[in-house]
Amino acid sequence: MDQQKVGQFLKTLRKEKKLTQEMLAETLKVSSRSVSRWETGSNMPDISLLVELSQFYDISIPELIDGERKSENMNQETKDTAIKMAEYSKHELSFAKQNIINVLFMAFGLFIMISALAIFPNESSWGSIYAILGGTLLLIGIYMKMKVMLLKFSMRIMIMIGCVFILFGAFTVLDYITVTQLHQVPRFSYKKSYGENIVEHQTLFYKVIQRNPGKENEKIEIAQ
């Protein structure tokens, strides 16, 4: 394929319609710089634009690629092939964009979750709220990723259930380590009971006793 010849052919076709590069660019929804590159032969139109150009100039795809007119009627089979190629190209682009969105969802969810655990103190309920929100966004991203991968619905549900258990287990283990090793109150307690110089934090699996909260002799332990 002679790009210089194709570029000159495109320039001739444009001038036959008495169009400027800017007018053609606006019609095709591209930049005038792209049109200029086509006509100088330094670049070629994308596959998705070949059909539009052939229809706009009323020529066949082979004529456009060869840079010269050969027949008056466009070969329908060639046109159909080009259309399918353009649709496939657009589908691939859409698939790539969706993948990027899914990765951003997962990354953003993970960022919120880690930030919440790092910034908010264990006593603040906001830490657990934002951690759960980040975990939810992470799970949504994972689900959307599996949907793009065209996994069966039943398979997606099973994997999501597994991910929920893994995330729940990670929160539970992290809380347990925080209490036993760092001697801090659990972040994911669902109930607090206050007494004189004592606070009881109830989690799903154990109860934590916080004695003398806020004082130098504060003591945190799991109830036996």
HUTAQUI-V410749 format. One record per backbone hydrogen bond with DSSP energy under -1.0 kcal/mol. NH is the residue of the N-H (numbers start at 0). CO is the residue of the C=O. E is the energy in kcal/mol with one decimal. If there is no record, write none. Layout:
# HUTAQUI-V410749
[[NH;CO;E] [NH;CO;E]]
This chain:
# HUTAQUI-V410749
[[5;1;-2.4] [6;2;-2.8] [7;3;-2.2] [8;4;-2.1] [9;5;-2.5] [10;6;-2.0] [11;7;-2.2] [12;8;-2.5] [13;9;-2.1] [14;10;-2.2] [15;11;-2.0] [16;12;-1.2] [17;14;-1.2] [18;13;-1.7] [23;19;-2.3] [24;20;-2.4] [25;21;-2.1] [26;22;-1.8] [27;23;-2.4] [29;24;-2.5] [34;30;-1.5] [35;31;-2.1] [36;32;-2.1] [37;33;-2.2] [38;34;-2.2] [39;35;-1.4] [41;36;-1.4] [42;36;-1.4] [48;45;-1.4] [49;46;-1.0] [52;48;-2.7] [53;49;-2.5] [54;50;-2.4] [55;51;-2.6] [56;52;-2.6] [58;53;-2.4] [63;59;-2.1] [64;60;-2.5] [65;61;-2.8] [66;62;-1.6] [67;62;-1.6] [78;74;-2.2] [79;75;-2.8] [80;76;-2.2] [81;77;-2.3] [82;78;-2.5] [83;79;-2.4] [84;80;-2.3] [85;81;-2.4] [86;82;-2.6] [87;83;-2.6] [88;84;-2.3] [89;85;-2.3] [90;86;-2.4] [91;87;-2.5] [92;88;-1.9] [93;89;-2.5] [94;90;-2.5] [95;91;-2.2] [96;92;-2.3] [97;93;-2.4] [98;94;-2.0] [99;95;-2.0] [100;96;-2.3] [101;97;-2.4] [102;98;-2.3] [103;99;-2.4] [104;100;-2.3] [105;101;-2.3] [106;102;-2.8] [107;103;-2.9] [108;104;-2.5] [109;105;-2.4] [110;106;-2.4] [111;107;-2.6] [112;108;-2.2] [113;109;-2.6] [114;110;-2.6] [115;111;-2.5] [116;112;-1.8] [117;113;-1.8] [118;114;-2.8] [119;115;-1.5] [123;120;-1.3] [128;124;-2.1] [129;125;-2.8] [130;126;-1.9] [131;127;-2.3] [132;128;-2.2] [133;129;-2.9] [134;130;-2.3] [135;131;-2.2] [136;132;-2.3] [137;133;-2.2] [138;134;-2.2] [139;135;-2.4] [140;136;-2.4] [141;137;-2.1] [142;138;-2.5] [143;139;-2.6] [144;140;-2.1] [145;141;-2.1] [146;142;-2.1] [147;143;-2.1] [148;144;-1.6] [149;146;-1.4] [150;145;-1.9] [155;151;-2.5] [156;152;-2.4] [157;153;-2.1] [158;154;-2.4] [159;155;-2.5] [160;156;-2.4] [161;157;-2.1] [162;158;-2.5] [163;159;-2.5] [164;160;-2.2] [165;161;-2.3] [166;162;-2.7] [167;163;-2.7] [168;164;-2.8] [169;165;-2.3] [170;166;-2.2] [171;167;-2.3] [172;168;-2.7] [173;169;-2.4] [174;170;-2.2] [175;171;-2.2] [176;172;-2.5] [177;173;-2.2] [178;174;-2.1] [179;175;-2.8] [180;176;-2.6] [181;176;-1.2] [183;177;-1.8] [189;201;-2.1] [190;201;-1.1] [192;199;-2.3] [194;197;-3.0] [197;194;-1.0] [198;209;-2.3] [199;192;-3.0] [200;207;-3.0] [201;190;-3.1] [202;205;-2.5] [207;200;-2.9] [208;220;-3.3] [209;198;-2.9] [210;218;-3.4] [211;196;-2.8] [214;211;-1.8] [217;214;-1.5] [218;210;-2.1] [220;208;-2.2] [222;206;-3.2]]
